[in-house]
């Protein structure tokens, strides 16, 4: 969905040159300040920041921007060829990029050289992205599934469950020592499923395949949640917690915060920073947030910020540079208090927000486009399974998917060609039009308005992408494919129930169906589903493919459907940013 009224906001330390990033004068900080240098807020998938006001911005599928703003503002753009970005993380002076193929890349300075997971960290800089050979060399056969950065240390969970770490030690490399920093990653643990980070932490946490939570590192305030203030140099279990219950966990300067899958918030460690007026050595639920559902949390050097499902922002801790408003002044906020949001977000709860804390700065920005948009953007860029062409003057041809273009414009391909040819638009100009068709992108208002006027389409567009796909779902006459579902109630013979769909929707939203269609003929009009899932679960999933919504009624076997839909994410190879799980959790909380 195109968001034309969204903006990225910043709050940060006064004596750094934030004017290089902002429109307002720096002496007005630490109020919320709209950024002028980071464009197209609705494209931003993630922002991460370490020390000072440098930040790495991930846009779209594979675009990175590095914004450096200490003494003079500089912007650098990067792409990693033949790779698709999965995640980005920030340490103190290092940024790491993980791709979906399991490779790791770094963008770093050498001020804290042990933080950089390279054999030659002294040559690292912010000028180019470098591959990390430890994970990228074929002969090493190490593919990273997930990773995290904690202060000056990095942690990598490989697809085989092995956990590696490098950087400063202080007990948090889990090797029984505290003073031996390591450039190259070393093996810490096995059978690991996830690792958790923090912008300036001194310990770290990870979960295992045995459903356990482990930790090690510096623990003077009880921030490791193990019931005491001892600092284990090798991993120890955190009592009373199961991996399956944890949504997020971050550790920072003497405190840690844990968010459960039920959106409850727990803190431990240093008084004030942990959400309490006294030190806590075990994770304890924060009283002021007991009736709130936290959907986004981030901790800075000594401040915590939590966004709720109602777009309320709560903060606690102390950092006179990081308070996003001046309503409390330079005081300790020991327990969560509600902070003001920028005005455009106060009155617009439909825009979901994200927040990132660096050492001395905060970024508030709109949540990135839905995975529905992401999937169709990927379809557009890959140009797979195109079934038609848009032919224009000067022998310009664009491979397209007919049903997508015609359903979005309510025009036949031949009509579009006639209308656009009259204006002699260039190839680049037509690309702007197709980017709106496939994933709602509006980047050149004046030019795109001309194209819309040529097609007699009102501008700005009245319908959003999601509504157009919903209308397509209801258009039974245009459905061109049949999904056959085995009826398990009939034991005598194979009886299949039918679900009519658009083939392009199946292959766009599901990696499993995409692989199937690569191995069947174009003339095929049906495919069998071998998942063993109930017809009602698959019908709900198919509607989700079009609408991005999970809709259950009292007529459904709700428990069965929930279990099958949870399993469907991996089975059907859905976009990893799918919000199915969060929707199902909301449904379960209402039961």
Wavefront OBJ file of the C-alpha trace (Angstrom):
o trace
v 0.000 0.000 0.000
v 1.445 3.364 -0.970
v 1.954 5.639 2.006
v 2.332 9.212 0.829
v 2.079 10.806 4.275
v 4.725 8.819 6.111
v 8.034 10.113 7.396
v 11.148 8.900 9.186
v 11.869 10.704 12.447
v 15.065 11.079 14.434
v 16.046 11.971 17.979
v 19.645 12.155 19.113
v 22.593 13.574 20.959
v 22.864 17.347 20.686
v 26.604 17.817 20.219
v 26.802 15.718 17.066
v 26.092 17.285 13.695
v 22.579 15.995 13.229
v 21.842 18.907 10.900
v 23.490 16.840 8.192
v 20.557 14.431 8.480
v 17.724 16.742 9.467
v 15.832 19.791 8.350
v 15.559 21.341 11.799
v 18.366 22.953 13.740
v 20.259 20.638 16.049
v 19.611 22.765 19.142
v 15.970 21.657 18.956
v 16.919 18.062 19.657
v 16.104 15.775 21.368
v 12.575 16.339 20.066
v 11.338 14.269 17.150
v 12.973 15.664 14.034
v 11.862 14.646 10.514
v 14.715 13.359 8.364
v 15.255 14.870 4.960
v 18.095 12.674 3.689
v 16.509 9.221 3.911
v 13.924 9.192 1.139
v 10.865 7.003 0.482
v 9.963 6.018 4.026
v 7.406 3.476 2.811
v 10.193 1.451 1.129
v 12.319 1.083 4.260
v 12.402 -2.456 5.620
v 14.892 -1.851 8.415
v 17.217 0.800 9.861
v 20.113 -0.120 12.155
v 22.507 2.241 13.912
v 25.554 1.850 16.144
v 27.758 4.588 17.529
v 27.135 8.267 16.750
v 24.626 8.995 13.965
v 25.754 6.579 11.276
v 23.034 4.237 10.093
v 22.483 1.505 7.520
v 19.127 1.521 5.727
v 17.658 -1.510 3.952
v 15.133 -0.650 1.243
v 13.084 -2.975 -0.917
v 14.533 -6.402 -1.589
v 18.219 -5.707 -2.122
v 19.070 -2.009 -1.727
v 21.299 -0.639 1.031
v 22.122 2.963 1.921
v 24.811 3.960 4.402
v 24.315 7.415 5.930
v 27.385 8.829 7.674
v 26.841 12.046 9.617
v 29.568 12.944 12.055
v 31.312 16.017 10.670
v 29.905 16.103 7.140
v 26.978 14.199 5.728
v 27.737 11.411 3.251
v 25.446 8.858 1.653
v 26.641 5.676 -0.022
v 24.476 3.157 -1.871
v 25.247 -0.557 -2.116
v 23.866 -3.713 -3.652
v 25.132 -7.273 -3.292
v 25.035 -8.828 -6.740
v 23.262 -12.154 -7.199
v 22.186 -12.192 -3.548
v 18.915 -11.398 -1.776
v 19.182 -9.719 1.616
v 17.617 -11.517 4.568
v 18.615 -9.234 7.479
v 20.968 -6.461 8.589
v 22.425 -5.867 12.070
v 24.533 -3.197 13.752
v 27.245 -3.449 16.375
v 29.286 -0.579 17.777
v 31.197 0.299 14.605
v 30.300 -2.648 12.373
v 27.314 -3.451 10.160
v 26.678 -7.006 9.016
v 24.416 -8.164 6.176
v 22.967 -11.684 5.914
v 21.672 -13.007 2.588
v 19.062 -15.699 2.028
v 21.740 -18.015 0.652
v 23.446 -17.974 4.077
v 26.345 -15.638 3.227
v 27.546 -12.799 5.467
v 28.939 -9.427 4.393
v 30.437 -6.593 6.468
v 30.609 -2.826 6.343
v 32.930 -1.636 9.091
v 35.542 0.709 10.467
v 38.612 -0.565 12.256
v 38.307 1.414 15.529
v 37.399 -1.847 17.270
v 39.044 -4.261 14.861
v 38.166 -7.430 16.774
v 34.485 -6.680 16.124
v 34.971 -7.234 12.392
v 34.808 -10.974 11.513
v 37.640 -10.728 8.974
v 41.195 -12.020 8.951
v 42.381 -8.509 7.971
v 40.075 -6.154 9.945
v 42.559 -3.288 9.726
v 41.592 -2.826 6.080
v 37.882 -2.573 6.767
v 36.080 0.710 6.172
v 32.738 2.284 5.243
v 33.614 2.528 1.560
v 32.609 -0.921 0.370
v 30.799 -4.044 1.495
v 33.140 -6.986 1.990
v 32.278 -10.708 2.110
v 33.132 -12.582 5.313
v 35.241 -15.535 4.050
v 34.587 -17.670 7.149
v 30.974 -18.111 5.994
v 31.213 -17.396 2.277
v 33.872 -19.834 1.094
v 32.356 -22.915 -0.518
v 34.889 -25.243 1.047
v 33.834 -24.129 4.550
v 30.236 -25.172 3.848
v 28.928 -22.843 6.556
v 25.574 -21.261 5.739
v 24.195 -18.832 8.296
v 20.509 -19.081 9.225
v 20.317 -16.138 11.644
v 22.699 -13.819 13.457
v 22.918 -11.054 16.080
v 25.349 -8.385 17.236
v 25.912 -7.491 20.890
v 28.065 -4.423 21.422
v 31.489 -5.370 20.080
v 30.686 -9.066 19.524
v 28.914 -11.025 16.777
v 27.029 -14.323 16.846
v 26.091 -16.562 13.918
v 23.741 -19.565 13.922
v 24.427 -21.807 10.934
v 21.859 -23.990 9.218
v 23.320 -27.050 10.955
v 22.638 -25.475 14.376
v 26.254 -24.569 15.177
v 26.698 -21.220 16.964
v 29.857 -19.212 16.194
v 31.002 -15.959 17.783
v 33.768 -13.382 17.460
v 34.811 -9.994 18.828
v 35.384 -8.740 22.363
v 35.121 -11.454 24.982
v 34.529 -10.489 28.636
v 33.043 -13.983 28.997
v 30.511 -13.616 26.222
v 32.277 -15.857 23.699
v 31.481 -18.821 25.924
v 34.959 -20.341 25.813
v 35.685 -20.153 29.547
v 37.884 -17.043 29.255
v 37.192 -13.344 29.588
v 40.102 -11.493 27.997
v 40.841 -13.138 24.660
v 39.214 -11.181 21.845
v 38.937 -13.008 18.528
v 38.754 -11.698 14.976
v 37.661 -14.967 13.410
v 34.494 -16.717 14.650
v 34.911 -19.620 17.076
v 32.454 -22.426 17.849
v 30.416 -21.708 21.009
v 27.545 -24.225 21.087
v 25.596 -26.716 18.954
v 21.902 -27.435 18.278
v 21.124 -23.708 18.500
v 17.963 -22.234 16.982
v 18.220 -18.494 17.624
v 20.521 -15.832 19.078
v 19.516 -12.434 20.499
v 21.374 -9.119 20.261
v 21.678 -5.656 21.764
v 23.278 -2.406 20.697
v 25.653 -2.257 23.708
v 25.365 -5.448 25.727
v 27.911 -7.321 27.826
v 26.246 -10.732 27.773
v 24.181 -12.615 25.211
v 21.300 -15.113 24.972
v 20.459 -17.997 22.640
v 17.870 -20.776 22.388
v 18.373 -24.455 21.551
v 16.511 -27.246 19.804
v 15.753 -28.639 23.273
v 13.511 -25.597 23.851
v 15.964 -24.057 26.355
v 17.306 -20.521 26.860
v 21.050 -20.063 27.532
v 23.235 -17.081 28.399
v 26.780 -16.088 29.354
v 28.895 -12.965 29.807
v 29.169 -9.996 32.169
v 26.369 -9.881 34.770
v 27.068 -7.285 37.533
v 23.417 -6.189 37.866
v 21.719 -9.518 37.203
v 21.004 -8.681 33.565
v 21.424 -12.317 32.479
v 18.282 -13.336 34.365
v 19.878 -16.341 36.089
v 18.947 -15.320 39.648
v 22.333 -13.942 40.742
v 25.073 -11.516 39.705
v 27.786 -14.032 38.832
v 29.281 -13.696 35.340
v 29.442 -17.107 33.636
v 32.195 -17.493 31.033
v 30.508 -20.545 29.534
v 26.831 -20.892 28.567
v 24.377 -21.613 31.413
v 20.613 -22.177 31.322
v 18.242 -19.353 32.171
v 15.721 -21.000 34.522
v 11.959 -20.970 34.012
v 12.016 -19.983 30.332
v 11.237 -21.992 27.205
v 12.448 -21.003 23.763
v 8.959 -21.414 22.289
v 7.581 -18.659 24.566
v 10.019 -15.918 23.497
v 9.252 -13.424 20.729
v 12.233 -11.094 21.286
v 15.008 -10.564 23.830
v 17.548 -7.741 23.905
v 20.435 -7.114 26.260
v 22.143 -3.764 26.712
v 24.093 -1.702 29.248
v 23.391 -3.678 32.448
v 19.787 -4.615 31.658
v 17.800 -7.008 29.468
v 14.230 -6.989 28.186
v 12.197 -9.999 27.049
v 8.974 -9.948 25.008
v 6.825 -13.091 24.981
v 4.757 -14.329 22.058
v 1.707 -13.171 24.038
v 3.267 -9.643 23.837
v 4.012 -9.433 27.568
v 7.121 -7.489 28.644
v 9.699 -8.639 31.227
v 12.837 -6.924 32.479
v 15.883 -7.716 34.596
v 19.186 -6.130 35.560
v 20.069 -2.570 36.449
v 17.446 -0.559 38.338
v 15.658 2.052 36.264
v 16.922 0.708 32.984
v 15.031 -2.566 33.559
v 11.619 -0.928 34.105
v 11.808 -1.213 37.905
v 13.092 0.938 40.766
v 15.445 -1.814 41.954
v 17.805 -4.379 40.469
v 16.230 -7.654 39.309
v 18.262 -10.823 38.764
v 15.382 -12.744 37.152
v 13.027 -11.704 34.351
v 9.997 -10.061 35.992
v 6.900 -8.739 34.230
v 6.856 -4.935 34.053
v 3.790 -3.729 35.940
v 3.021 -0.643 33.827
v 2.835 -2.735 30.634
v 0.757 -5.647 31.952
v -2.335 -4.532 30.051
v -0.428 -3.583 26.903
v 0.571 -5.741 23.941
v 4.063 -4.762 22.838
v 4.648 -5.388 19.126
v 7.978 -3.586 18.676
v 10.780 -3.147 21.220
v 14.266 -1.692 21.008
v 16.822 -0.854 23.681
v 19.545 1.765 23.367
v 22.587 2.297 25.555
v 20.448 2.965 28.611
v 16.899 3.546 27.441
v 14.092 1.195 26.412
v 11.329 1.996 23.956
v 8.266 -0.191 23.385
v 5.510 0.247 20.805
v 2.114 -1.322 21.447
v -0.425 -2.716 18.997
v -2.334 0.567 19.417
v 0.673 2.685 18.347
v 1.418 3.859 21.868
v 5.085 4.509 22.646
v 6.422 3.822 26.147
v 9.935 4.612 27.333
v 12.015 4.138 30.455
v 15.624 4.409 31.598
v 17.907 7.430 31.458
v 19.756 9.026 28.618
v 19.507 12.807 28.266
v 20.430 12.523 24.591
v 17.926 9.891 23.604
v 14.591 11.058 24.966
v 12.391 11.413 21.894
v 10.505 14.341 23.432
v 11.442 17.008 25.963
v 8.323 16.388 28.038
v 10.288 14.771 30.870
v 13.606 16.582 30.600
v 16.941 15.072 31.631
v 15.618 12.835 34.403
v 15.591 9.156 35.255
v 12.370 7.521 34.043
v 12.557 4.394 36.165
v 9.270 2.851 35.064
v 7.566 3.042 31.635
v 5.977 6.381 30.762
v 4.051 7.194 27.628
v 5.969 9.302 25.113
v 4.406 11.523 22.513
v 4.564 10.363 18.897
v 5.058 12.776 15.995
v 1.730 14.383 15.151
v 1.204 12.552 11.849
v 1.374 9.218 13.684
v -0.672 10.233 16.723
v -3.801 10.468 14.611
v -3.092 7.625 12.220
v -3.101 4.281 14.073
v -3.456 2.393 10.770
v 0.249 3.014 10.029
v 2.298 0.463 11.927
v 5.636 1.735 13.191
v 9.153 0.459 13.819
v 11.803 1.870 16.108
v 15.597 1.506 16.209
v 17.993 2.737 18.900
v 21.675 3.362 18.344
v 24.155 4.371 21.013
v 23.155 8.031 20.836
v 20.156 8.136 18.525
v 16.640 6.862 17.819
v 14.908 6.301 14.478
v 11.131 6.016 14.215
v 9.728 4.939 10.855
v 6.717 3.234 9.239
v 6.672 -0.529 8.937
v 7.756 -1.742 5.519
v 5.314 -2.896 2.881
v 3.431 -6.120 3.473
v 4.865 -9.372 2.178
v 2.041 -9.255 -0.394
v 3.762 -6.234 -1.956
v 7.192 -7.819 -1.514
v 6.126 -10.990 -3.316
v 4.792 -9.074 -6.307
v 7.849 -6.848 -6.415
v 9.966 -9.984 -6.607
v 7.711 -11.333 -9.368
v 8.130 -8.106 -11.338
v 11.913 -8.044 -10.965
v 12.372 -11.722 -11.814
v 10.058 -11.627 -14.853
v 9.268 -15.334 -14.461
v 6.083 -16.940 -15.795
v 5.205 -13.911 -17.965
v 2.359 -14.766 -20.338
v 2.019 -11.564 -22.385
v 3.856 -8.479 -23.648
v 3.275 -4.767 -23.546
v 4.483 -3.500 -26.958
v 5.132 0.203 -27.468
v 6.710 2.554 -29.973
v 10.334 2.102 -31.068
v 10.123 -1.667 -30.637
v 9.919 -1.421 -26.837
v 8.489 -4.586 -25.286
v 7.856 -5.450 -21.670
v 7.130 -9.036 -20.607
v 4.128 -8.910 -18.267
v 1.498 -11.015 -16.509
v -1.752 -10.192 -18.266
v -4.165 -10.761 -15.392
v -2.163 -8.488 -13.064
v -1.919 -5.578 -15.498
v -5.544 -5.783 -16.624
v -6.990 -6.213 -13.135
v -5.016 -3.242 -11.794
v -5.992 -0.899 -14.625
v -9.384 -2.279 -15.673
v -8.075 -1.993 -19.228
v -7.191 -4.569 -21.852
v -3.559 -4.820 -22.900
v -4.363 -3.616 -26.432
v -6.088 -0.527 -25.041
v -3.135 0.274 -22.795
v -0.778 -0.002 -25.754
v -2.899 2.331 -27.904
v -3.189 4.988 -25.195
v 0.480 4.937 -24.195
v 1.707 4.969 -27.795
v -0.076 8.247 -28.399
v 2.174 9.970 -25.855
v 5.450 8.307 -26.867
v 6.573 7.526 -23.350
v 10.100 6.241 -22.933
v 11.065 2.826 -21.640
v 12.040 4.241 -18.238
v 8.745 6.083 -17.973
v 6.756 2.934 -18.693
v 8.757 1.155 -16.013
v 7.423 3.706 -13.515
v 3.909 2.787 -14.534
v 4.582 -0.965 -14.205
v 6.116 -0.509 -10.772
v 2.810 0.935 -9.634
v 0.937 -1.936 -11.307
v 2.974 -4.660 -9.624
v 3.778 -3.227 -6.201
v 2.102 0.178 -5.754
v 5.284 2.218 -6.043
v 4.863 5.974 -6.531
v 8.276 7.659 -6.846
v 7.831 10.337 -9.526
v 4.480 11.939 -8.914
v 4.450 14.373 -11.827
v 5.523 11.850 -14.444
v 3.356 9.029 -13.143
v 0.405 11.391 -13.066
v 0.917 12.048 -16.793
v 0.861 8.311 -17.480
v -2.281 7.827 -15.429
v -3.992 10.693 -17.237
v -3.052 9.123 -20.585
v -4.801 5.921 -19.469
v -7.785 7.838 -18.075
v -7.067 6.436 -14.615
v -7.786 8.818 -11.760
v -4.768 10.071 -9.830
v -3.948 9.413 -7.106
v -5.271 5.878 -7.618
v -8.568 5.278 -5.832
v -7.877 1.605 -5.136
v -4.937 0.220 -3.242
v -3.061 -2.848 -4.383
v -4.587 -4.927 -1.598
v -8.128 -3.957 -2.547
v -7.476 -4.760 -6.195
v -6.208 -8.215 -5.240
v -9.269 -8.726 -3.058
v -11.484 -7.859 -6.034
v -9.507 -10.351 -8.105
v -10.183 -13.017 -5.471
v -13.923 -12.419 -5.896
v -13.716 -12.568 -9.701
v -14.586 -16.217 -10.241
v -14.801 -15.904 -14.037
v -11.137 -14.958 -14.420
v -9.755 -17.820 -12.310
v -7.728 -20.069 -14.580
v -6.471 -22.868 -12.374
v -7.801 -25.595 -10.067
v -6.195 -26.777 -6.845
v -7.246 -30.363 -6.077
v -7.525 -31.262 -2.384
v -7.765 -34.921 -1.310
v -11.010 -35.690 0.524
v -9.832 -37.899 3.388
v -13.413 -38.704 4.408
v -13.728 -41.027 1.427
v -11.655 -44.151 2.084
v -12.720 -46.128 -0.979
v -11.243 -43.994 -3.710
v -9.366 -40.804 -4.303
v -11.946 -38.040 -4.213
v -10.721 -34.479 -4.614
v -12.377 -31.208 -3.720
v -11.640 -28.242 -5.974
v -10.531 -24.695 -5.217
v -10.506 -22.281 -8.145
v -7.568 -19.872 -8.140
v -5.434 -17.651 -10.339
v -2.250 -19.513 -11.207
v -0.198 -16.320 -10.951
v -1.295 -15.861 -7.319
v -0.201 -19.353 -6.309
v 3.268 -19.114 -7.848
v 3.804 -15.565 -6.571
v 2.901 -16.237 -2.940
v 4.234 -19.779 -2.476
v 7.720 -21.103 -3.157
v 6.326 -24.653 -3.201
v 3.823 -23.906 -5.959
v 6.455 -21.923 -7.840
v 8.668 -25.018 -7.922
v 5.703 -27.134 -9.037
v 4.919 -24.851 -11.969
v 8.516 -24.979 -13.122
v 8.025 -28.721 -13.692
v 4.582 -28.843 -15.319
v 3.478 -27.743 -18.760
v 1.963 -24.324 -19.368
v -1.205 -26.028 -20.609
v -1.857 -27.688 -17.228
v -5.030 -26.409 -15.616
v -4.843 -28.162 -12.254
v -2.434 -29.481 -9.628
v -2.909 -31.798 -6.652
v -2.143 -30.635 -3.132
v -0.366 -33.365 -1.132
v -0.078 -31.481 2.170
v -2.757 -33.530 3.931
v -4.289 -30.341 5.289
v -8.043 -29.871 5.563
v -9.993 -28.157 2.804
v -11.053 -25.375 5.180
v -7.426 -24.563 6.123
v -6.334 -24.424 2.478
v -9.318 -22.225 1.550
v -8.350 -19.782 4.314
v -4.732 -19.829 3.152
v -5.679 -19.189 -0.483
v -7.774 -16.187 0.538
v -4.816 -14.955 2.573
v -2.714 -15.108 -0.602
v -4.985 -12.454 -2.082
v -5.953 -10.372 0.962
v -3.149 -10.760 3.533
v -5.816 -11.547 6.137
v -6.599 -14.703 8.101
v -10.357 -14.933 8.566
v -11.837 -17.614 10.842
v -15.478 -18.124 11.797
v -17.284 -20.156 14.444
v -18.029 -22.769 11.761
v -14.337 -23.649 11.479
v -12.517 -26.231 13.579
v -10.435 -23.365 14.954
v -7.811 -25.402 16.808
v -7.154 -27.611 13.777
v -7.028 -24.659 11.386
v -4.600 -22.742 13.594
v -2.234 -25.731 13.818
v -2.363 -26.358 10.067
v -1.836 -22.694 9.187
v 1.150 -22.472 11.528
v 2.668 -25.429 9.695
v 1.768 -24.001 6.273
v 4.392 -21.232 6.469
v 7.268 -23.667 6.136
v 5.432 -26.293 4.053
v 4.299 -23.881 1.325
v 7.539 -21.853 1.547
v 5.836 -18.554 2.244
v 7.544 -15.175 2.489
v 9.504 -15.187 5.759
v 7.955 -11.799 6.591
v 4.491 -13.322 6.505
v 2.273 -12.032 9.307
v 0.284 -15.270 9.582
v 1.757 -16.149 12.980
v 1.018 -12.732 14.470
v -2.563 -12.910 13.181
v -3.001 -16.413 14.608
v -1.608 -15.261 17.970
v -4.176 -12.471 18.038
v -6.911 -15.018 17.333
v -5.643 -17.372 20.059
v -5.541 -14.518 22.582
v -9.229 -13.849 21.930
v -10.308 -17.466 22.409
l 1 2 3 4 5 6 7 8 9 10 11 12 13 14 15 16 17 18 19 20 21 22 23 24 25 26 27 28 29 30 31 32 33 34 35 36 37 38 39 40 41 42 43 44 45 46 47 48 49 50 51 52 53 54 55 56 57 58 59 60 61 62 63 64 65 66 67 68 69 70 71 72 73 74 75 76 77 78 79 80 81 82 83 84 85 86 87 88 89 90 91 92 93 94 95 96 97 98 99 100 101 102 103 104 105 106 107 108 109 110 111 112 113 114 115 116 117 118 119 120 121 122 123 124 125 126 127 128 129 130 131 132 133 134 135 136 137 138 139 140 141 142 143 144 145 146 147 148 149 150 151 152 153 154 155 156 157 158 159 160 161 162 163 164 165 166 167 168 169 170 171 172 173 174 175 176 177 178 179 180 181 182 183 184 185 186 187 188 189 190 191 192 193 194 195 196 197 198 199 200 201 202 203 204 205 206 207 208 209 210 211 212 213 214 215 216 217 218 219 220 221 222 223 224 225 226 227 228 229 230 231 232 233 234 235 236 237 238 239 240 241 242 243 244 245 246 247 248 249 250 251 252 253 254 255 256 257 258 259 260 261 262 263 264 265 266 267 268 269 270 271 272 273 274 275 276 277 278 279 280 281 282 283 284 285 286 287 288 289 290 291 292 293 294 295 296 297 298 299 300 301 302 303 304 305 306 307 308 309 310 311 312 313 314 315 316 317 318 319 320 321 322 323 324 325 326 327 328 329 330 331 332 333 334 335 336 337 338 339 340 341 342 343 344 345 346 347 348 349 350 351 352 353 354 355 356 357 358 359 360 361 362 363 364 365 366 367 368 369 370 371 372 373 374 375 376 377 378 379 380 381 382 383 384 385 386 387 388 389 390 391 392 393 394 395 396 397 398 399 400 401 402 403 404 405 406 407 408 409 410 411 412 413 414 415 416 417 418 419 420 421 422 423 424 425 426 427 428 429 430 431 432 433 434 435 436 437 438 439 440 441 442 443 444 445 446 447 448 449 450 451 452 453 454 455 456 457 458 459 460 461 462 463 464 465 466 467 468 469 470 471 472 473 474 475 476 477 478 479 480 481 482 483 484 485 486 487 488 489 490 491 492 493 494 495 496 497 498 499 500 501 502 503 504 505 506 507 508 509 510 511 512 513 514 515 516 517 518 519 520 521 522 523 524 525 526 527 528 529 530 531 532 533 534 535 536 537 538 539 540 541 542 543 544 545 546 547 548 549 550 551 552 553 554 555 556 557 558 559 560 561 562 563 564 565 566 567 568 569 570 571 572 573 574 575 576 577 578 579 580 581 582 583 584 585 586 587 588 589 590 591
